Amino acid sequence: MIIRKMKRLQLALPHEHGAWMMWLAPLAVGLAGTPWHLSKPLLAGAVLFAYLTSYCLLQALRHRREAAFWLRWAFGYGLAAAVFGVPVLWMRPLLLAVGGVALLGFAVNAWFAHHRNERHLINDLVAMAGLNLAAVAGYVAGTGRWDAAAWELWGLNLLYFFGTALHVKSVIRERNNRLMKWVAVSYALGIPAALWATGQPLLAGAYLPAAVRTLAIPQNHRLKAIALGMVEIVCSLWFMVWLIVWTRLTG
């Protein structure tokens, strides 16, 4: 009885800090890197509650005995997302297409959750790609367009956050897998090197802290999870601010 009461008081909020950053940073880049529009603050609310809704729906698939609890929260969050989202779609109808793409990605994540195979690399990649669509949404809200520049922002974010996923796997779940560490380091160094070689030295700077972090933290580290998380937040904030400045300078 006590457990049930505690469950009713529990807030349905994601505990994965990395997932929060995977949509917050892209959204900030899309919003801050484009001109002001009234739809922007409403979009921020819509994306927040859409993320919380998707989290609760996936939890319902993962924890089927507690599905009713998660579905109630999903319904509430979904209503809040609609309150913010309907006026946004009225002002920027193109965002409906962005939402449609995000729903396709969510369907893939739901399939993996249903089959209890969420640690699959494809599922991780699709989840990141879906969360990073927040950059496209922010760009469309600011410009009213969905063009190559929007996809460029999406791709740059995906390049970064896929690297973070490789690094985290190499120092936590796969810390005994030397091949995973080699892949993570090669990726982290290869992205800024490729950007520099293709005439984008300024853009390469957004990825440098992540490269240093991947090199500096060995697999046999003694860092606590909270310390690793703080390093990720600092690197992601650097990436976010740098990309906003780059967008403003080149847009």
N, C-alpha and C positions, 0 to 999 in steps of 0.2 A: 504493500500500500504506500509506504514512504517513498519507494523507488518510483512508483507511478506519479506521485505528486511532484517529485523532483524533476521527472521527465517533462511534466507539463510546464514547469517553470524554465526549462532549458531553452536558451536561444539557439535557433538553427543558423549558426554561422560557420563558414568554412574555417578550418584551422591551418590549412596549407598556405603559408605566407607567400610561397613562390607563385601560387596560382593567382593570388590577389595582384601581385606585381605584373603578372603577364597580361592583365587587361588594363590596370591602372596606368602603367607607363605608356603603352601604345595610345591609350585614349588621351592622355595628357599631351603627347606629341601631336596627335591629330587636331586637338582643340587649340593648343597654344601656337601651333605652327601655321594657322590659317586665320583669315579675318574674322572679326566678331560677328556673331549672328545670334538672334534670340533663341534659336533652337539649341544652342550649346549647353546651357545649364540644365535644360530639360533632358537632353540626351544623356548627360552624366547620370541623372537619376534613373533614367530608363535602363541604361547599361548596368548600373549597380543592381537594380532589382531583377533584371533578367539573369544576371550571373547568380544571384542568390536563388532564384527559381530553379535554374538548371542544376545547381548543387543539390537542392532538396529532392528533385526528381531522381537524380542519380543515386542519392542516399536511399531513396525508397526502393530502388532496384537492388542495391547492395544489402540492405537490411530489411528483408521482406516481412519479418515479424513486427517491425516497427514502422511499416509502410504508412499506416494511417497518420502517425505523428508527422512524418516528413511530407506527406501529401497535403496536410492542413497548412503547413508552412509554405509549401509551394503555391497553394491557392492564394494565400495572403500576399506573398511576394509578387505573384503574377498579376494580381489586381493593382498593386502599386506600380509595377512596370507598365501596365496599360494606362494608368493615370498620367504618367510622364510620357509614355511612348506615343499615344494617339495624337496629341498636338504636334509632336515632333514629326511624325509621318505626314501630317497635314501640311507642315511647312516645308519639309524635305522628303517628298515621295520616294526619291531614290533610295532612301534608307530602308525601304521595304525589301529591296533586292539584297542589300547587305544582310538584313535579318534572315532572309531566305537561305543564303549561303551558310550563315551561322547555324541555322536549324539542321542543315545537312550534316555539318560536323557534329552537332549534338547527337544526331541519330546514330552516327558511328560510335561515339562514346557510350551511348546507351546500350548498343549491341554488345560492346566489350564488357560493360558492367553487368549485363544480364548473364553473360557467359563466364563471369568471374575471372576475367583475363585482362584486368585493367593495367597491369604493369607492362603489357606489350608495347614495344617501341612505337609501333604504328599508332596505337591509341594515344600515347604521349604526344606524338607529332601532330595528330589531328586536333587534340585538345589545345595545344599551343597555337596552332593555326587559327582555330576558332576564336580563342581569346584575343589574339593579336588583330583580329578584324576590328577591334575597337579603334585602331588607328585609322582604318578606312572610314568608319562611321564618323569619327571626329573630323576627318578631312571633308567628307560630304556635307556635314553640318555647316562647316565654315565656308565652303566654296560653292555648294550646290552642284558639284560635278563629281563624277566617278571616272577618273581617267588614269593614265599610266602613273602619274605622280602618287595617286592613292595606293596603287599596288606596290609602288616602290617603297613607300613607308611601311606597308604590311610586310614586304619581303625583308627589309632591314631589321625590323623587330623580330621576325621569325628566325633570321640568322643568329641574332644575339641570344634569344631565349632557348633555342635548340642547343647552343653551346653551354648554357647554364645547366641544362638537363644532363648533358654528357658529363660535365664536371661533377655535379652532385652525385650521379651514379658511380663515378670513378672513386669517390672518397667516402661513400656511405655503403650503398648496397653491393657495389662491385669493388670494394677496396682491396680485395685479394686477387683481382683480375688485372694483371699488368697490361694486357692488350687494351682494356677499356681506358686506362690512364693514358696510354700512348695515343689512342684515338682522340681523347679529350684535349690533350696538349696540341696535337697536330691541328685539330679544328680551331682551337683558340688562337693559335699563331697564324694559321692559314688565312683566316678571314681578314684581319688588318693588312697582312702581306699582300693578299690579292687586291684589296681596295687601293693600296698604295701603288701597286704595279699597274693598275688600270687608270691611274690619273686621279684618284680620289684620296689624297693624303689627309685632308681635313676630316673627311668622314671616317677614315681609319682610326682616328683618335678616339672615337666613341667606343671602340672595342679593345683598346689597349689595357685598361684596368682588369678586364676579364681575362686577358691573356696572361698578365702578370700573376693574377690570383691562381690560375690553373697551374702555372709553373711553380709557384711558391708553396702551395699546399701539397705535401706528399701524401701517398696513400696510407702510410703508417703514422699519420698525425695523431695528436692527442687532444685536439680541439673538441669542445662540446658542441652539440647541435646548435645551441643558441649563438655561439661564436661564428659558426659557419653561416648561419642565417644572416647575421649582421654584415658579414663580408659580402654576401649576395645582395643585400639591400643597398649597400654603398656602391657596389659596381653597377647595379641597375639604375640607381639615381644618377650616377655619372653618365651612363648611356642615355638616359631620358633627357637630361638637361642638354647634353652635347648635341643630341639629334634635334631637339627643338631649335637650338641656335643655328645648326646647320640648315634646317628647313627654312628658317627666317632669312638666312643669308643667301640661299640659293633659290628660294621660291619667287 
